Amino acid sequence: WNSEAADSSSNSRPPLFANLMGPEGRSTIAKFKRDMEQFVSQVSTMVDEKTELARKELAKANLPHSLTAYKQEQSGGGIPVDLWNRVDKIQRSNRLSGLKRDLWNLRDIADQAQHIFQQIEKDLQDDVDMDSLFRQQNGDFRGTDVQQIQRSFRQSLSNYKKLLLKSQDGDSILLKRLERLDQDPKFRLLQFGKAQLDVLLPPGGNDDDKDPSRKAAAMIDTTPLSRLLVDLSNIFHNRDMSVETLKKMIQDYDIQPAVAQIDPASPTALQQYESAVQEAQSKAFSGMAHEIQHNLKTQDALMRQIMELNQRFMEARRKKKQQSRVAASSGNANTSSDSCIAMIEDALDEIDT
């Protein structure tokens, strides 16, 4: 009875190592990881391109600089308080000097990394040459070939070379910024004192009107346009956070348990592997992907509203200048204010990023 029960019990048990994955399972997991890394890279690129497109549209419409300049003109001239606070913070923290120093250090580190890589390649080749020479002088030697010993390390080195080349592309962009910090006039403005910047930003055309009610009535209501620009900034921030969340989800997701449940000996194993991948993609990541897609569509609608309100603002501003008693003398000053504020804000944004 005991032997029969044992036989029955052994027949009811799953085969030993039933969940041991075969090459197809391991290949499925590796392909899933590659596909998801490519997917998140594509999403990240699409988001960056969409953000850059919006920034270019805003810059073409001189936004938000023209709003800042208009508020500055109507408040009596001089650099706006919030803008000066940002400039002052840069000056007090010696940010420009620190940024230059960091970029110089980056150049030194990049040069050092390149030198170390080249030295390693040279050392490896020297070992191969010495091994070849030794074998020529000692024909009976049957030791392991140095190239065979190096094979695994050279494969890793090849990957490091790709990373090094990729980092050099990024470094070159940053090092170009180093040149611009010394040459671009907008960065020089960040070194000016408040009194100097106030001179560059004169008041608007109705500054001589001392009646508060008439002065207020003459002002253009920029609140709706300003609010939309804040909404757009929030959209940029929210989708950047969504992309980071998506990256973390993909990084942490483990498809191995689902793949391990599939019997590699099953005639439908390949279809099951494919189903496991599709289920993981749809259930785990589709929600976040749809959220990002909705965010991108929201930007399109918001940009249309911004451009429409900006057109009205620019037209109203043009009419106000024409109606102003000092339009002839202040027209160039208004243009200069727009340009100066645009340069300051661009420089600040570039340093902050």
VEXDREN-2710 file (C-alpha; in Angstrom, 1 decimal):
% VEXDREN-2710
k/r/px/py/pz
1/TRP/0.0/0.0/0.0
2/ASN/2.8/2.4/0.9
3/SER/4.6/1.8/-2.4
4/GLU/1.4/2.3/-4.4
5/ALA/0.6/5.5/-2.5
6/ALA/4.1/6.7/-3.1
7/ASP/3.8/6.0/-6.8
8/SER/0.4/7.8/-6.9
9/SER/1.9/10.7/-5.0
10/SER/4.9/11.0/-7.3
11/ASN/2.6/10.9/-10.3
12/SER/0.5/13.8/-8.9
13/ARG/3.5/16.0/-8.3
14/PRO/4.7/18.4/-11.0
15/PRO/7.8/17.3/-12.7
16/LEU/11.1/18.4/-11.1
17/PHE/12.4/21.7/-12.5
18/ALA/9.1/22.3/-14.3
19/ASN/9.5/26.0/-13.9
20/LEU/13.1/26.1/-15.1
21/MET/13.1/28.4/-18.1
22/GLY/14.5/27.3/-21.4
23/PRO/16.3/29.6/-23.8
24/GLU/13.0/30.8/-25.3
25/GLY/11.9/32.0/-21.9
26/ARG/15.2/33.8/-21.2
27/SER/15.1/35.3/-24.7
28/THR/11.5/36.5/-24.1
29/ILE/12.6/38.3/-20.9
30/ALA/15.6/39.9/-22.6
31/LYS/13.5/41.0/-25.5
32/PHE/10.8/42.4/-23.2
33/LYS/13.4/44.5/-21.4
34/ARG/14.9/45.8/-24.7
35/ASP/11.5/46.6/-26.1
36/MET/10.4/48.5/-23.0
37/GLU/13.6/50.5/-22.8
38/GLN/13.2/51.4/-26.4
39/PHE/9.5/52.3/-25.7
40/VAL/10.3/54.6/-22.8
41/SER/13.2/56.2/-24.8
42/GLN/10.8/57.0/-27.7
43/VAL/8.2/58.4/-25.2
44/SER/10.9/60.6/-23.6
45/THR/12.1/61.8/-27.0
46/MET/8.6/62.6/-28.1
47/VAL/7.9/64.5/-24.9
48/ASP/11.1/66.5/-25.2
49/GLU/10.4/67.4/-28.8
50/LYS/6.8/68.5/-27.9
51/THR/8.1/70.7/-25.1
52/GLU/10.8/72.2/-27.4
53/LEU/8.2/72.9/-30.1
54/ALA/6.0/74.8/-27.6
55/ARG/9.0/76.8/-26.3
56/LYS/9.9/77.8/-29.9
57/GLU/6.3/78.9/-30.6
58/LEU/6.4/81.0/-27.4
59/ALA/9.7/82.5/-28.3
60/LYS/8.5/83.4/-31.8
61/ALA/5.6/85.2/-30.2
62/ASN/8.0/86.8/-27.6
63/LEU/6.3/85.1/-24.7
64/PRO/6.4/85.3/-21.8
65/HIS/9.0/88.2/-22.2
66/SER/6.6/90.7/-23.7
67/LEU/4.2/90.2/-20.7
68/THR/7.0/90.8/-18.2
69/ALA/8.2/93.9/-20.2
70/TYR/4.6/95.3/-20.3
71/LYS/4.1/94.9/-16.6
72/GLN/7.5/96.5/-16.0
73/GLU/6.7/99.5/-18.2
74/GLN/3.3/100.1/-16.5
75/SER/4.8/99.8/-13.0
76/GLY/7.1/102.8/-13.6
77/GLY/10.1/101.2/-15.2
78/GLY/13.1/99.4/-13.8
79/ILE/13.7/95.7/-13.6
80/PRO/10.7/93.9/-12.1
81/VAL/11.2/92.8/-8.5
82/ASP/10.8/89.1/-9.1
83/LEU/13.2/89.2/-12.0
84/TRP/15.8/91.1/-10.1
85/ASN/15.5/88.6/-7.2
86/ARG/16.4/85.8/-9.6
87/VAL/19.4/87.8/-10.9
88/ASP/20.4/88.8/-7.4
89/LYS/20.3/85.1/-6.3
90/ILE/22.6/84.2/-9.2
91/GLN/25.1/87.0/-8.3
92/ARG/25.1/86.3/-4.5
93/SER/25.7/82.6/-5.1
94/ASN/28.4/83.3/-7.7
95/ARG/26.5/80.9/-9.9
96/LEU/28.1/82.0/-13.2
97/SER/31.6/81.4/-11.8
98/GLY/30.6/78.1/-10.3
99/LEU/29.0/77.0/-13.5
100/LYS/32.2/77.8/-15.5
101/ARG/34.3/76.0/-12.9
102/ASP/32.0/72.9/-13.2
103/LEU/32.2/72.9/-17.0
104/TRP/36.0/73.2/-16.8
105/ASN/36.1/70.2/-14.4
106/LEU/33.8/68.3/-16.8
107/ARG/36.3/69.0/-19.6
108/ASP/39.1/67.7/-17.5
109/ILE/37.2/64.6/-16.5
110/ALA/36.2/63.9/-20.1
111/ASP/39.8/64.2/-21.2
112/GLN/40.9/61.9/-18.4
113/ALA/38.3/59.3/-19.2
114/GLN/39.4/59.3/-22.9
115/HIS/43.0/59.0/-21.9
116/ILE/42.3/56.0/-19.5
117/PHE/40.3/54.2/-22.2
118/GLN/43.0/54.7/-24.8
119/GLN/45.6/53.5/-22.3
120/ILE/43.6/50.3/-21.6
121/GLU/43.3/49.6/-25.3
122/LYS/47.0/50.0/-25.7
123/ASP/47.8/47.8/-22.7
124/LEU/45.6/45.0/-24.1
125/GLN/47.2/45.2/-27.5
126/ASP/50.7/45.2/-25.9
127/ASP/49.7/42.0/-24.1
128/VAL/48.6/40.4/-27.4
129/ASP/51.8/41.5/-29.1
130/MET/54.0/40.1/-26.3
131/ASP/52.0/36.8/-26.3
132/SER/52.5/36.5/-30.1
133/LEU/56.2/37.2/-29.8
134/PHE/56.6/34.7/-27.0
135/ARG/54.8/32.0/-29.0
136/GLN/57.1/32.7/-32.0
137/GLN/60.1/32.2/-29.8
138/ASN/58.7/29.2/-27.9
139/GLY/57.0/27.0/-30.5
140/ASP/56.2/24.2/-28.0
141/PHE/54.1/26.5/-25.7
142/ARG/50.5/25.5/-25.5
143/GLY/49.2/28.0/-23.0
144/THR/45.8/29.7/-23.4
145/ASP/45.8/32.4/-26.1
146/VAL/45.8/35.9/-24.6
147/GLN/43.2/37.1/-27.1
148/GLN/40.8/34.4/-25.8
149/ILE/41.4/35.5/-22.2
150/GLN/40.7/39.1/-23.2
151/ARG/37.6/38.3/-25.2
152/SER/35.0/38.9/-22.4
153/PHE/36.8/42.0/-21.2
154/ARG/37.0/43.4/-24.7
155/GLN/33.3/42.9/-25.2
156/SER/32.7/45.0/-22.0
157/LEU/35.2/47.5/-23.3
158/SER/33.3/47.8/-26.5
159/ASN/30.2/48.7/-24.6
160/TYR/32.1/51.2/-22.5
161/LYS/33.4/52.7/-25.8
162/LYS/29.8/53.3/-27.0
163/LEU/28.9/54.9/-23.7
164/LEU/32.0/57.1/-23.9
165/LEU/31.2/58.2/-27.4
166/LYS/27.6/59.0/-26.3
167/SER/28.8/60.9/-23.3
168/GLN/31.2/62.9/-25.5
169/ASP/28.2/64.1/-27.6
170/GLY/26.6/65.4/-24.4
171/ASP/29.8/66.9/-23.2
172/SER/30.3/68.8/-26.4
173/ILE/26.9/70.5/-26.0
174/LEU/27.8/71.5/-22.4
175/LEU/31.2/72.7/-23.4
176/LYS/29.7/74.9/-26.1
177/ARG/27.7/76.5/-23.3
178/LEU/31.0/77.3/-21.6
179/GLU/32.0/79.4/-24.6
180/ARG/28.7/81.1/-24.7
181/LEU/28.9/82.1/-21.0
182/ASP/31.9/84.3/-22.0
183/GLN/30.7/85.5/-25.3
184/ASP/26.9/85.8/-25.3
185/PRO/25.7/89.4/-24.2
186/LYS/22.7/88.0/-22.3
187/PHE/24.9/86.4/-19.7
188/ARG/26.8/89.6/-19.2
189/LEU/23.5/91.2/-18.2
190/LEU/23.3/88.9/-15.2
191/GLN/26.5/90.6/-13.9
192/PHE/24.9/94.1/-14.0
193/GLY/23.8/95.8/-10.8
194/LYS/20.2/96.8/-10.2
195/ALA/20.8/100.4/-11.0
196/GLN/22.3/99.5/-14.4
197/LEU/19.4/97.3/-15.3
198/ASP/16.9/99.9/-14.2
199/VAL/18.4/102.3/-16.8
200/LEU/18.0/99.7/-19.5
201/LEU/14.3/99.3/-18.6
202/PRO/12.5/102.7/-18.8
203/PRO/8.8/103.2/-17.9
204/GLY/6.0/102.9/-20.4
205/GLY/4.3/105.7/-22.4
206/ASN/1.6/106.6/-19.8
207/ASP/3.9/107.0/-16.9
208/ASP/3.3/110.7/-16.8
209/ASP/-0.4/110.3/-16.1
210/LYS/-0.6/110.8/-12.3
211/ASP/-4.4/109.9/-12.0
212/PRO/-4.6/106.4/-10.7
213/SER/-8.0/105.7/-12.1
214/ARG/-7.0/106.8/-15.6
215/LYS/-3.8/104.9/-15.3
216/ALA/-5.5/101.7/-14.2
217/ALA/-8.1/102.0/-17.0
218/ALA/-5.4/102.4/-19.6
219/MET/-3.7/99.1/-18.5
220/ILE/-4.3/95.9/-20.5
221/ASP/-5.6/93.0/-18.5
222/THR/-3.0/90.3/-18.9
223/THR/-4.3/88.0/-16.2
224/PRO/-6.0/85.4/-18.5
225/LEU/-2.8/85.1/-20.7
226/SER/-0.6/84.9/-17.6
227/ARG/-2.8/82.2/-16.2
228/LEU/-2.6/80.1/-19.4
229/LEU/1.2/80.3/-19.4
230/VAL/1.2/79.0/-15.8
231/ASP/-1.0/76.2/-16.9
232/LEU/1.4/75.4/-19.7
233/SER/4.3/75.3/-17.3
234/ASN/2.4/72.9/-15.1
235/ILE/1.7/70.7/-18.1
236/PHE/5.4/70.5/-18.9
237/HIS/6.2/69.6/-15.2
238/ASN/3.4/67.0/-14.9
239/ARG/4.4/65.1/-18.0
240/ASP/8.1/65.2/-17.0
241/MET/7.0/63.6/-13.8
242/SER/4.9/61.1/-15.7
243/VAL/7.8/60.1/-17.9
244/GLU/10.0/59.6/-14.8
245/THR/7.3/57.4/-13.2
246/LEU/7.0/55.4/-16.4
247/LYS/10.8/54.8/-16.4
248/LYS/10.7/53.7/-12.8
249/MET/7.7/51.3/-13.4
250/ILE/9.5/49.7/-16.3
251/GLN/12.8/49.5/-14.4
252/ASP/11.0/47.8/-11.4
253/TYR/8.7/45.5/-13.4
254/ASP/9.6/41.8/-13.2
255/ILE/8.1/39.7/-16.0
256/GLN/10.0/36.6/-15.0
257/PRO/7.3/35.1/-12.7
258/ALA/4.8/35.2/-15.6
259/VAL/7.3/33.7/-18.0
260/ALA/8.4/31.0/-15.5
261/GLN/4.9/29.6/-15.3
262/ILE/5.0/28.6/-19.0
263/ASP/6.1/25.1/-19.8
264/PRO/8.8/25.5/-22.4
265/ALA/8.0/22.0/-23.7
266/SER/4.4/23.0/-24.5
267/PRO/3.5/23.1/-28.2
268/THR/2.0/26.5/-27.5
269/ALA/4.9/27.9/-25.5
270/LEU/5.8/30.6/-28.0
271/GLN/2.2/31.9/-28.1
272/GLN/2.1/31.9/-24.3
273/TYR/5.3/33.9/-24.1
274/GLU/3.9/36.4/-26.5
275/SER/0.6/36.6/-24.6
276/ALA/2.5/37.2/-21.3
277/VAL/4.4/40.1/-22.9
278/GLN/1.3/41.7/-24.3
279/GLU/-0.5/41.4/-21.0
280/ALA/2.4/43.0/-19.2
281/GLN/2.5/45.8/-21.6
282/SER/-1.2/46.5/-21.6
283/LYS/-1.9/46.1/-17.9
284/ALA/1.3/47.6/-16.4
285/PHE/2.1/50.6/-18.6
286/SER/-0.8/51.5/-20.8
287/GLY/-2.4/53.7/-18.2
288/MET/0.6/55.9/-17.8
289/ALA/1.2/56.0/-21.5
290/HIS/-2.4/57.2/-22.1
291/GLU/-1.9/59.8/-19.4
292/ILE/1.2/61.2/-21.2
293/GLN/-0.7/61.1/-24.6
294/HIS/-3.6/63.0/-23.0
295/ASN/-1.1/65.6/-21.7
296/LEU/0.3/66.1/-25.1
297/LYS/-3.1/66.7/-26.6
298/THR/-3.9/69.2/-23.8
299/GLN/-0.9/71.2/-24.8
300/ASP/-2.1/71.6/-28.4
301/ALA/-5.4/73.0/-27.2
302/LEU/-3.7/75.3/-24.6
303/MET/-1.2/76.6/-27.1
304/ARG/-4.1/77.6/-29.5
305/GLN/-5.7/79.6/-26.6
306/ILE/-2.4/81.2/-25.7
307/MET/-1.7/82.4/-29.2
308/GLU/-5.2/83.7/-29.6
309/LEU/-5.0/85.7/-26.3
310/ASN/-1.5/86.9/-27.2
311/GLN/-2.6/88.2/-30.5
312/ARG/-5.3/90.3/-28.7
313/PHE/-2.7/91.5/-26.2
314/MET/-0.2/92.5/-28.8
315/GLU/-2.9/94.3/-30.8
316/ALA/-4.1/96.2/-27.7
317/ARG/-0.6/97.1/-26.8
318/ARG/0.1/98.4/-30.3
319/LYS/-3.0/100.6/-30.1
320/LYS/-2.1/101.9/-26.6
321/LYS/1.3/103.0/-27.9
322/GLN/-0.3/104.8/-30.8
323/GLN/-2.7/106.5/-28.5
324/SER/0.0/107.5/-26.0
325/ARG/1.0/111.1/-26.0
326/VAL/4.7/110.1/-25.9
327/ALA/4.4/107.2/-28.3
328/ALA/6.9/108.7/-30.7
329/SER/9.5/108.9/-28.0
330/SER/8.8/105.7/-26.2
331/GLY/8.3/103.3/-29.0
332/ASN/11.9/102.4/-29.3
333/ALA/12.2/102.2/-25.5
334/ASN/9.4/99.6/-25.4
335/THR/11.1/97.5/-28.0
336/SER/14.3/97.8/-26.1
337/SER/12.6/96.7/-22.9
338/ASP/11.2/93.7/-24.5
339/SER/14.5/92.7/-25.9
340/CYS/16.4/93.3/-22.6
341/ILE/14.0/91.3/-20.5
342/ALA/13.9/88.5/-23.1
343/MET/17.7/88.3/-22.8
344/ILE/17.7/88.3/-19.0
345/GLU/14.9/85.6/-18.8
346/ASP/16.6/83.4/-21.4
347/ALA/19.9/83.6/-19.6
348/LEU/18.3/82.7/-16.2
349/ASP/16.3/79.8/-17.7
350/GLU/19.4/78.4/-19.4
351/ILE/21.4/78.6/-16.2
352/ASP/18.6/77.0/-14.2
353/THR/18.4/74.1/-16.5
END
